[in-house]
């Protein structure tokens, strides 16, 4: 009998790929927003009574970092209040809850070593960052069976509804447009396929606590962009270096500089064949794009 998983955000970047890739391993229910409003406590309770999932994966939420500064109420409703509604109902039915979070729960000042699961979160004063940390606290404190899965800069070659960093870079370079790359920031972006396989492993084991998922090595945005250009045989002279300070002046919300995530805990518990290097991730991204003959 397959484990029954209720996926919230099943049409989003991560949720949609989870459904596509892991439907043969899990019995997945992924209601649309019209079918289930994640901000309606009564609808949530009724849905859980009807579906009776074994696990809940919350891949929904508010993700626009800059717009969140204007839409604080909406951001907190999706990233915190909805989590409270779900965890309260889930606790009554003894259902573990899995919350997708972000590197933004850290302040980004740790430039010598990546953030691990034991490091103390300290979100910068942005609405988005604080809402995600508050959502984590709700999930972790409501039930010791629950789990927070932090990810960093997810990208995909099969999702067209929203431009992630890699698709944006590729689009601009193919048009002959200039791309800016930060030279003094440490990151380890994750391709969504690696992410959903990692989430799947965590769910299969009913693991709890906190896990970090990202590439197994680290880079700067500038080097990351140059690797994209290299693998797609696109001109690198269009890539212009900039500092994190210069980049920050062009954004509304404050962002963490060094938001890299250590993945050793996950790899030690679940094996070394799930997460990949940044070069390998871009190679997989390219194979996804090439197979569709489009960006």
C-alpha positions as CSV (number, residue, x, y, z in Angstrom):
1,X,0.0,0.0,0.0
2,X,1.5,3.4,-1.0
3,X,1.8,6.1,1.5
4,X,-0.9,8.7,0.9
5,X,0.6,12.3,0.7
6,X,-1.4,15.5,0.6
7,X,0.6,18.0,-1.4
8,X,-0.2,21.7,-1.0
9,X,1.1,23.9,-3.8
10,X,0.9,21.1,-6.3
11,X,0.9,23.5,-9.2
12,X,4.1,25.3,-8.1
13,X,7.7,24.9,-9.0
14,X,8.4,22.2,-6.4
15,X,5.0,20.7,-5.8
16,X,4.3,20.0,-9.5
17,X,7.6,18.2,-10.0
18,X,7.0,16.2,-6.8
19,X,3.7,15.0,-8.4
20,X,5.3,14.3,-11.8
21,X,8.3,12.4,-10.5
22,X,7.1,10.5,-7.4
23,X,3.5,9.5,-8.3
24,X,4.7,5.9,-8.7
25,X,6.1,5.9,-5.1
26,X,3.3,7.7,-3.3
27,X,-0.4,8.0,-3.5
28,X,-0.6,11.8,-4.1
29,X,-3.5,14.1,-3.6
30,X,-2.7,17.6,-4.8
31,X,-5.9,19.7,-4.7
32,X,-5.9,23.1,-6.6
33,X,-6.5,26.3,-4.7
34,X,-10.1,26.3,-6.0
35,X,-10.5,22.9,-4.5
36,X,-8.8,23.7,-1.2
37,X,-8.1,27.2,0.2
38,X,-5.1,26.7,2.4
39,X,-6.1,29.8,4.4
40,X,-9.6,28.5,5.3
41,X,-9.4,26.6,8.5
42,X,-12.8,24.9,8.0
43,X,-11.9,23.7,4.5
44,X,-8.6,22.3,5.8
45,X,-10.3,20.3,8.5
46,X,-12.9,19.0,6.1
47,X,-10.2,18.1,3.5
48,X,-8.1,16.1,6.0
49,X,-11.2,14.3,7.3
50,X,-12.0,13.3,3.7
51,X,-8.6,12.6,2.3
52,X,-7.1,11.1,5.5
53,X,-3.5,11.4,4.3
54,X,-0.6,9.7,5.9
55,X,1.6,12.8,5.5
56,X,1.2,16.4,4.5
57,X,3.8,18.3,2.3
58,X,3.4,22.0,2.5
59,X,5.0,23.2,-0.8
60,X,2.6,26.2,-0.9
61,X,3.4,29.6,0.4
62,X,4.3,33.2,-0.5
63,X,7.7,33.5,-2.3
64,X,8.0,37.0,-3.7
65,X,10.7,38.5,-1.4
66,X,10.3,42.1,-2.5
67,X,6.5,42.3,-2.9
68,X,6.2,40.8,0.6
69,X,7.3,44.2,2.0
70,X,4.0,45.6,0.6
71,X,1.8,42.5,1.1
72,X,2.8,41.5,4.7
73,X,-0.6,40.3,5.6
74,X,-0.9,38.0,2.6
75,X,2.7,36.7,3.1
76,X,2.1,35.8,6.8
77,X,-1.3,34.3,6.0
78,X,0.3,31.8,3.6
79,X,3.6,31.2,5.3
80,X,2.5,31.2,9.0
81,X,-1.3,31.2,9.6
82,X,-2.0,28.5,7.1
83,X,0.7,26.4,8.7
84,X,-1.0,26.8,12.1
85,X,-4.3,25.7,10.6
86,X,-2.8,22.6,9.0
87,X,-0.7,21.6,12.0
88,X,-3.6,21.9,14.4
89,X,-5.8,19.7,12.2
90,X,-2.9,17.3,11.5
91,X,-2.1,16.9,15.2
92,X,-5.7,15.9,15.9
93,X,-5.3,13.1,13.3
94,X,-1.7,12.3,14.2
95,X,-0.5,13.2,10.7
96,X,3.2,14.4,10.3
97,X,3.6,17.8,8.5
98,X,6.5,18.7,6.2
99,X,7.3,22.4,5.7
100,X,9.4,23.6,2.9
101,X,11.5,26.5,4.1
102,X,14.5,28.6,2.9
103,X,18.0,29.7,3.4
104,X,16.6,33.2,4.2
105,X,16.1,32.1,7.8
106,X,19.8,32.9,8.3
107,X,21.3,36.3,8.3
108,X,24.0,35.5,5.7
109,X,27.0,36.7,7.7
110,X,28.6,33.3,8.0
111,X,31.2,33.5,5.2
112,X,33.7,30.8,6.2
113,X,31.4,27.8,6.7
114,X,27.9,26.9,5.3
115,X,24.9,26.9,7.6
116,X,24.0,23.5,9.1
117,X,20.9,22.3,10.8
118,X,22.3,23.1,14.2
119,X,23.0,26.8,13.5
120,X,20.7,29.3,15.1
121,X,18.3,31.0,12.6
122,X,18.5,34.8,12.6
123,X,16.4,36.1,9.7
124,X,17.2,39.6,8.4
125,X,14.5,42.2,8.9
126,X,12.5,41.4,5.8
127,X,8.8,40.3,5.8
128,X,9.5,37.2,3.8
129,X,12.5,35.9,5.9
130,X,10.7,36.5,9.2
131,X,7.5,34.8,7.9
132,X,9.4,31.7,6.9
133,X,11.2,31.4,10.2
134,X,7.9,31.9,12.0
135,X,6.4,29.1,9.9
136,X,9.3,26.8,10.8
137,X,8.7,27.4,14.5
138,X,5.0,26.6,14.2
139,X,5.7,23.4,12.3
140,X,8.5,22.2,14.7
141,X,6.8,23.2,18.0
142,X,3.4,21.8,17.1
143,X,4.5,18.1,16.9
144,X,7.8,16.3,17.2
145,X,6.9,14.2,14.2
146,X,7.0,17.3,11.9
147,X,9.9,18.3,9.6
148,X,11.3,21.4,8.1
149,X,13.2,21.1,4.8
150,X,15.2,24.1,3.9
151,X,16.2,24.6,0.3
152,X,18.1,27.3,-1.6
153,X,17.5,28.9,-5.0
154,X,15.6,26.0,-6.7
155,X,15.6,25.9,-10.5
156,X,14.1,23.6,-13.1
157,X,14.2,22.9,-16.9
158,X,10.6,21.7,-17.0
159,X,8.6,24.5,-15.2
160,X,7.6,27.4,-17.4
161,X,5.1,29.3,-15.2
162,X,7.8,31.3,-13.4
163,X,11.3,32.3,-14.4
164,X,13.9,31.0,-11.9
165,X,17.4,32.3,-11.9
166,X,18.8,29.8,-14.4
167,X,16.0,30.2,-16.9
168,X,16.2,34.0,-16.6
169,X,20.0,33.9,-17.2
170,X,19.6,31.5,-20.2
171,X,16.9,33.6,-21.7
172,X,18.9,36.8,-21.5
173,X,22.1,35.3,-22.8
174,X,20.3,33.7,-25.7
175,X,18.9,37.2,-26.6
176,X,22.4,38.7,-26.4
177,X,21.5,40.7,-23.3
178,X,23.8,41.6,-20.4
179,X,23.6,39.5,-17.2
180,X,25.0,40.6,-13.9
181,X,26.7,38.1,-11.6
182,X,27.6,38.7,-7.9
183,X,31.2,37.9,-7.1
184,X,31.2,37.9,-3.3
185,X,28.3,35.8,-2.3
186,X,28.3,32.0,-1.5
187,X,25.4,29.9,-2.7
188,X,24.6,26.3,-3.6
189,X,21.4,26.3,-5.7
190,X,19.5,23.0,-6.1
191,X,17.8,21.7,-9.2
192,X,14.2,20.7,-8.4
193,X,14.6,17.1,-9.5
194,X,17.3,16.6,-6.8
195,X,15.1,18.4,-4.3
196,X,12.0,16.3,-4.9
197,X,14.0,13.1,-4.7
198,X,15.4,14.3,-1.4
199,X,12.0,15.2,-0.1
200,X,10.8,11.8,-1.2
201,X,13.5,10.0,0.8
202,X,12.6,12.1,3.9
203,X,9.0,11.2,3.6
204,X,9.6,7.5,3.0
205,X,11.5,7.4,6.3
206,X,9.0,9.6,8.1
207,X,12.0,11.6,9.2
208,X,11.5,14.6,11.5
209,X,13.5,17.7,12.6
210,X,15.4,19.8,10.1
211,X,17.2,19.0,6.8
212,X,19.1,21.1,4.4
213,X,18.9,20.4,0.7
214,X,21.2,22.1,-1.9
215,X,24.1,21.3,-4.3
216,X,26.9,19.4,-2.6
217,X,29.5,22.1,-3.5
218,X,29.4,25.9,-3.4
219,X,29.9,28.8,-5.8
220,X,29.2,32.5,-6.4
221,X,26.4,33.7,-8.6
222,X,29.0,35.0,-11.1
223,X,30.7,31.6,-11.4
224,X,27.3,29.9,-11.5
225,X,26.2,32.0,-14.4
226,X,29.4,31.4,-16.2
227,X,28.9,27.7,-15.8
228,X,25.5,28.0,-17.4
229,X,27.0,30.0,-20.3
230,X,29.8,27.4,-20.7
231,X,27.5,24.4,-20.9
232,X,25.1,26.1,-23.3
233,X,28.0,27.5,-25.4
234,X,26.8,31.1,-24.9
235,X,29.0,34.2,-24.9
236,X,30.6,34.9,-21.5
237,X,31.5,38.5,-22.3
238,X,27.8,39.4,-21.6
239,X,28.3,38.4,-18.0
240,X,29.3,41.5,-15.9
241,X,30.6,41.2,-12.3
242,X,29.0,43.1,-9.5
243,X,29.3,43.1,-5.7
244,X,26.6,42.0,-3.3
245,X,26.4,45.6,-2.0
246,X,25.7,46.9,-5.5
247,X,23.1,44.2,-6.1
248,X,21.4,45.0,-2.8
249,X,20.8,48.6,-3.8
250,X,18.6,47.5,-6.6
251,X,16.3,45.4,-4.4
252,X,13.4,46.4,-2.0
253,X,13.9,43.7,0.6
254,X,17.2,43.0,2.4
255,X,18.8,39.6,1.5
256,X,21.3,37.4,3.2
257,X,24.7,37.5,1.5
258,X,26.2,34.1,2.3
259,X,23.2,31.8,2.4
260,X,24.9,28.6,1.6
261,X,23.5,25.4,3.2
262,X,25.4,22.4,4.5
263,X,24.0,19.1,3.2
264,X,26.2,16.6,5.1
265,X,23.4,15.6,7.5
266,X,21.1,14.6,4.7
267,X,23.8,12.8,2.7
268,X,25.0,10.9,5.8
269,X,21.5,9.6,6.5
270,X,20.2,9.1,3.0
271,X,23.2,8.4,0.9
272,X,25.4,10.2,-1.6
273,X,23.6,9.6,-4.8
274,X,20.7,12.0,-4.5
275,X,22.3,15.4,-4.4
276,X,24.8,16.5,-7.0
277,X,27.4,19.1,-7.8
278,X,26.5,22.4,-9.4
279,X,28.1,21.4,-12.6
280,X,26.1,18.1,-12.7
281,X,22.9,20.0,-11.9
282,X,23.3,22.4,-14.8
283,X,24.1,19.4,-17.0
284,X,20.7,17.9,-16.0
285,X,19.0,21.2,-16.5
286,X,20.5,21.3,-20.0
287,X,19.2,17.8,-20.8
288,X,15.7,18.8,-19.7
289,X,15.8,21.9,-21.8
290,X,17.3,20.1,-24.8
291,X,14.7,17.4,-24.7
292,X,11.9,20.0,-25.0
293,X,13.8,22.1,-27.6
294,X,12.9,25.2,-25.8
295,X,13.7,27.3,-22.7
